[in-house]
Amino acid sequence: MSQAILKRIANGDASAVEDCLDKYGGLVWSIARKMLRNTEEAEDAVQEIFVDVWKNAGRFDEEKASETTFIAMIARRRIIDRIRHSTRRISTDSLDDVLLEPFTRADQTLQTSMEAEQAAEAMRTLRPEQQQVLRLSIVQGMSHQEISEATGMPLGTVKTHARRGLLHVRSAMGLDRESSLSREVAV
């Protein structure tokens, strides 16, 4: 099996950079074009995204995510940063046009996949008891009472583990910042 493109980039293989552009250029361009207002902004974003990809190639771990997911996540984060930065400046464009641009089914699937990967990564950082409670609740669909009975934990402890675990996952995924940003925008 050949070595991943990102590992080759991290090891200084000059040909890997071109391979990366060839293989993932279309993906990055489609994400940028769909999320940004115009072609020039998307072109700038694509350049910045690939610089970030090359800088972070050494952080790629194929056991945590695929190359496609890793690159798409970097692209999405970079573009969201650009959008946030542009919304801080006074703009003549409608904020609704920037933030509420419709997504295709493929975009939604990709975003859902990236968010699921991010949530799973955040779950792995929880204490074992919090992981157990959240897995039983989310995956098995068990109520707090059922979890308490199945694990022998007091009901209050189950609720505390669930609440603290969810707060930690939301924080790790940046949802607390995004929800406060959307509240600011709504005002």
ZADRENVO-362067 format. One record per atom (N, C-alpha, C): z, y, x; residue in one letter. Coordinates in steps of 0.1 Angstrom, whole numbers, padded with zeros to 4 digits, always signed. Layout:
<recs>
ZYXA ...
</recs>
This chain:
<recs>
+0000-0012+0008M +0000+0000+0000M +0000+0012+0009M -0008+0022+0006S -0009+0034+0014S +0003+0043+0011S +0006+0051+0021Q +0017+0060+0020Q +0014+0072+0010Q +0024+0076+0003A +0022+0087-0007A +0017+0099+0000A +0009+0107-0007I +0004+0119-0001I +0015+0129+0003I +0025+0130-0005L +0036+0140-0002L +0043+0135+0011L +0045+0122+0013K +0051+0117+0025K +0043+0120+0037K +0029+0118+0035R +0020+0122+0046R +0021+0136+0050R +0022+0145+0040I +0023+0160+0042I +0036+0162+0050I +0047+0156+0045A +0060+0158+0052A +0059+0153+0066A +0051+0143+0069N +0050+0138+0083N +0040+0146+0091N +0034+0157+0085G +0025+0165+0093G +0010+0161+0093G +0006+0152+0084D -0008+0147+0084D -0016+0158+0077D -0025+0164+0085A -0033+0175+0081A -0043+0171+0070A -0048+0159+0070S -0057+0154+0060S -0051+0152+0046S -0038+0151+0046A -0030+0149+0034A -0030+0161+0025A -0031+0173+0031V -0031+0186+0024V -0044+0186+0015V -0055+0183+0021E -0068+0182+0013E -0067+0171+0003E -0062+0160+0006D -0061+0149-0004D -0052+0154-0016D -0042+0161-0013C -0033+0166-0023C -0040+0176-0032C -0048+0185-0026L -0056+0194-0034L -0066+0187-0043L -0072+0177-0037D -0083+0170-0044D -0076+0162-0056D -0065+0155-0053K -0059+0147-0064K -0052+0155-0074K -0045+0165-0070Y -0036+0172-0080Y -0040+0186-0084Y -0051+0191-0078G -0056+0204-0081G -0059+0206-0096G -0065+0197-0102G -0068+0198-0116G -0056+0198-0125G -0046+0190-0122L -0034+0190-0129L -0027+0204-0128L -0025+0209-0116V -0018+0221-0114V -0026+0233-0121V -0039+0233-0119W -0047+0243-0126W -0046+0243-0141W -0046+0231-0147S -0045+0230-0162S -0031+0235-0166S -0020+0232-0159I -0007+0236-0163I -0006+0251-0161I -0011+0257-0150A -0011+0271-0148A -0019+0279-0159A -0031+0274-0161R -0040+0281-0171R -0035+0281-0185R -0028+0270-0189K -0023+0269-0202K -0010+0278-0204K -0002+0279-0193M +0010+0286-0195M +0009+0301-0191M -0001+0305-0184L -0002+0319-0180L -0013+0327-0188L -0012+0340-0188R -0021+0348-0196R -0036+0349-0192R -0038+0349-0179N -0052+0351-0175N -0055+0343-0163N -0068+0342-0160T -0073+0334-0149T -0068+0338-0135T -0068+0352-0133E -0063+0357-0120E -0048+0353-0117E -0040+0354-0128E -0026+0351-0126E -0025+0336-0124E -0033+0328-0131A -0032+0313-0129A -0037+0310-0115A -0047+0316-0109E -0052+0313-0096E -0041+0317-0086E -0034+0328-0087D -0023+0332-0078D -0012+0321-0079D -0009+0317-0092A +0002+0307-0094A -0001+0294-0087A -0014+0290-0088V -0018+0277-0082V -0016+0277-0067V -0019+0288-0061Q -0017+0290-0046Q -0002+0289-0043Q +0006+0296-0050E +0021+0296-0048E +0026+0282-0050E +0021+0275-0061I +0026+0262-0064I +0023+0252-0052I +0011+0252-0047F +0008+0243-0036F +0016+0246-0024F +0019+0259-0021V +0027+0263-0010V +0041+0256-0012V +0046+0257-0024D +0059+0251-0028D +0059+0236-0026D +0048+0230-0031V +0046+0216-0029V +0047+0212-0015V +0040+0219-0006W +0039+0215+0008W +0053+0218+0015W +0060+0228+0011K +0073+0231+0016K +0083+0220+0012K +0082+0215+0000N +0091+0206-0006N +0087+0191-0005N +0076+0189+0002A +0071+0175+0003A +0081+0165+0008A +0089+0170+0018G +0100+0161+0024G +0111+0157+0014G +0112+0165+0003R +0122+0162-0007R +0117+0151-0017R +0104+0148-0017F +0099+0138-0026F +0105+0124-0024F +0110+0118-0035D +0116+0105-0034D +0109+0097-0045D +0100+0087-0041E +0093+0080-0051E +0102+0071-0059E +0114+0069-0056E +0124+0061-0064E +0129+0069-0076E +0128+0083-0075K +0133+0091-0085K +0122+0096-0095K +0110+0098-0090A +0099+0103-0098A +0086+0100-0091A +0075+0100-0099S +0062+0098-0094S +0057+0111-0087S +0047+0110-0079E +0042+0122-0072E +0037+0132-0083E +0030+0126-0093T +0025+0135-0104T +0036+0142-0111T +0047+0136-0114T +0058+0142-0121T +0065+0153-0111T +0066+0149-0099F +0072+0158-0089F +0064+0171-0088F +0051+0170-0086I +0042+0181-0085I +0042+0189-0098I +0041+0182-0110A +0040+0189-0122A +0053+0197-0125A +0065+0191-0120M +0077+0198-0122M +0078+0211-0114M +0073+0210-0101I +0073+0222-0093I +0064+0232-0099I +0052+0228-0104A +0043+0237-0111A +0049+0244-0123A +0056+0236-0131R +0062+0242-0143R +0073+0252-0139R +0081+0248-0130R +0092+0257-0126R +0087+0270-0120R +0077+0269-0111R +0071+0281-0105R +0065+0290-0116R +0058+0284-0126I +0052+0293-0136I +0063+0299-0145I +0073+0291-0149I +0084+0297-0157I +0090+0308-0149I +0092+0307-0136D +0098+0318-0128D +0089+0330-0129D +0076+0328-0128R +0066+0339-0129R +0067+0346-0143R +0068+0338-0154I +0069+0343-0167I +0081+0351-0169I +0092+0346-0164R +0105+0353-0165R +0105+0366-0157R +0099+0366-0146H +0097+0378-0137H +0089+0388-0145H +0078+0384-0151S +0069+0393-0157S +0075+0399-0170S +0084+0391-0177T +0091+0396-0189T +0101+0406-0185T +0106+0406-0173R +0116+0417-0169R +0109+0430-0167R +0096+0430-0163R +0089+0442-0161R +0084+0447-0175R +0082+0460-0176I +0077+0466-0188I +0062+0462-0188I +0058+0456-0199S +0045+0450-0201S +0038+0455-0213S +0025+0457-0213T +0018+0461-0225T +0014+0449-0233T +0015+0437-0227D +0012+0425-0235D +0023+0421-0244D +0020+0415-0255S +0030+0411-0264S +0038+0399-0258S +0051+0400-0259L +0060+0390-0254L +0057+0377-0261L +0054+0378-0274D +0051+0366-0282D +0039+0358-0277D +0028+0366-0272D +0016+0360-0267D +0020+0352-0254D +0029+0357-0246V +0032+0351-0233V +0041+0339-0235V +0051+0340-0244L +0061+0329-0245L +0057+0318-0256L +0049+0322-0265L +0046+0313-0277L +0032+0308-0277L +0025+0308-0265E +0012+0302-0265E +0012+0288-0269E +0003+0284-0278P +0003+0270-0283P +0001+0260-0272P +0007+0248-0273F +0006+0237-0263F -0003+0226-0270F -0010+0220-0262T -0018+0208-0267T -0008+0196-0267T -0013+0185-0273R -0004+0173-0274R -0002+0168-0260R -0012+0169-0251A -0010+0164-0237A +0000+0173-0230A +0000+0186-0232D +0010+0195-0226D +0024+0191-0231D +0025+0188-0244Q +0039+0185-0249Q +0043+0172-0243Q +0034+0162-0242T +0038+0149-0236T +0042+0151-0222T +0035+0158-0214L +0038+0161-0200L +0052+0168-0199L +0054+0178-0207Q +0067+0185-0207Q +0078+0176-0211Q +0076+0168-0221T +0087+0159-0226T +0090+0149-0215T +0080+0144-0208S +0082+0135-0197S +0090+0141-0186S +0086+0153-0182M +0093+0160-0171M +0107+0163-0175M +0110+0167-0188E +0123+0170-0192E +0132+0157-0193E +0126+0146-0197A +0133+0133-0197A +0137+0129-0183A +0128+0131-0173E +0131+0128-0159E +0142+0137-0154E +0142+0150-0158Q +0152+0159-0154Q +0165+0155-0160Q +0165+0151-0173A +0178+0148-0179A +0183+0135-0173A +0175+0125-0170A +0180+0113-0164A +0186+0116-0150A +0180+0125-0143E +0185+0129-0130E +0199+0135-0131E +0200+0144-0141A +0213+0150-0144A +0223+0140-0149A +0219+0130-0156M +0229+0120-0161M +0234+0112-0149M +0226+0110-0139R +0231+0102-0128R +0242+0109-0120R +0244+0122-0122T +0254+0130-0115T +0267+0130-0122T +0267+0124-0135L +0280+0124-0143L +0289+0114-0138L +0302+0115-0141R +0312+0105-0139R +0308+0093-0147R +0312+0081-0142P +0308+0068-0148P +0312+0068-0163P +0324+0073-0167E +0328+0072-0181E +0319+0081-0189E +0316+0093-0184Q +0307+0102-0192Q +0293+0096-0194Q +0288+0089-0183Q +0275+0082-0184Q +0276+0072-0195Q +0286+0064-0195Q +0288+0053-0204Q +0288+0058-0219Q +0296+0068-0221V +0297+0074-0234V +0284+0079-0239V +0277+0087-0231L +0265+0093-0235L +0254+0082-0237L +0253+0072-0228R +0243+0061-0230R +0246+0054-0244R +0259+0051-0246L +0262+0044-0259L +0258+0053-0271L +0260+0066-0270S +0257+0075-0281S +0242+0077-0282S +0236+0080-0271I +0222+0084-0272I +0212+0072-0273I +0215+0062-0264V +0206+0051-0264V +0209+0041-0275V +0222+0038-0277Q +0226+0028-0287Q +0228+0034-0301Q +0229+0047-0302G +0231+0054-0315G +0244+0052-0320G +0254+0049-0312M +0268+0046-0317M +0275+0060-0320M +0284+0059-0330S +0292+0071-0333S +0304+0071-0323S +0311+0083-0322H +0322+0084-0313H +0333+0073-0317H +0335+0071-0329Q +0344+0060-0334Q +0340+0046-0329Q +0327+0043-0330E +0322+0030-0326E +0323+0029-0310E +0321+0040-0303I +0322+0039-0289I +0337+0037-0285I +0346+0044-0292S +0360+0042-0289S +0364+0027-0291S +0360+0021-0302E +0363+0007-0305E +0357-0002-0295E +0344+0001-0291A +0337-0008-0281A +0343-0007-0267A +0347+0004-0263T +0352+0006-0249T +0367+0006-0248T +0374+0007-0259G +0389+0008-0258G +0394+0022-0254G +0385+0031-0253M +0390+0045-0250M +0395+0052-0262M +0405+0060-0261P +0410+0068-0273P +0398+0077-0278P +0398+0079-0291L +0387+0087-0297L +0386+0101-0291L +0397+0107-0289G +0397+0121-0283G +0390+0120-0269G +0393+0110-0261T +0387+0108-0248T +0372+0107-0249T +0368+0099-0258V +0353+0097-0260V +0347+0110-0263V +0353+0118-0272K +0347+0131-0276K +0347+0140-0264K +0357+0140-0256T +0358+0149-0244T +0347+0145-0234T +0346+0132-0231H +0335+0127-0222H +0321+0131-0227H +0319+0129-0240A +0306+0133-0246A +0303+0148-0244A +0313+0156-0248R +0311+0170-0247R +0309+0175-0233R +0318+0171-0224R +0317+0176-0210R +0304+0170-0203R +0300+0158-0207G +0288+0152-0201G +0276+0160-0206G +0275+0163-0219L +0264+0171-0224L +0263+0185-0218L +0275+0191-0217L +0275+0204-0211L +0270+0204-0196L +0274+0194-0189H +0269+0192-0175H +0254+0190-0174H +0249+0181-0183V +0235+0179-0183V +0227+0191-0187V +0232+0198-0197R +0225+0211-0201R +0225+0221-0190R +0236+0222-0183S +0237+0231-0172S +0228+0227-0161S +0228+0214-0157A +0219+0209-0146A +0204+0211-0150A +0201+0211-0162M +0187+0213-0166M +0183+0227-0168M +0193+0236-0167G +0190+0250-0168G +0189+0255-0182G +0193+0247-0192L +0192+0250-0206L +0202+0261-0210L +0213+0263-0203D +0222+0273-0206D +0216+0287-0203D +0209+0288-0191R +0202+0300-0188R +0190+0303-0197R +0183+0293-0201E +0171+0295-0210E +0176+0299-0224E +0187+0293-0229S +0191+0297-0242S +0197+0311-0242S +0203+0315-0231S +0208+0329-0230S +0196+0339-0229S +0186+0335-0221L +0174+0343-0220L +0167+0344-0234L +0166+0334-0242S +0159+0335-0255S +0168+0343-0264S +0181+0343-0262R +0190+0352-0271R +0187+0366-0267R +0186+0369-0254E +0183+0383-0249E +0170+0388-0255E +0160+0379-0255V +0146+0383-0259V +0146+0385-0274V +0154+0378-0282A +0155+0379-0296A +0161+0392-0300A +0170+0398-0292V +0177+0410-0295V +0168+0422-0296V 
</recs>
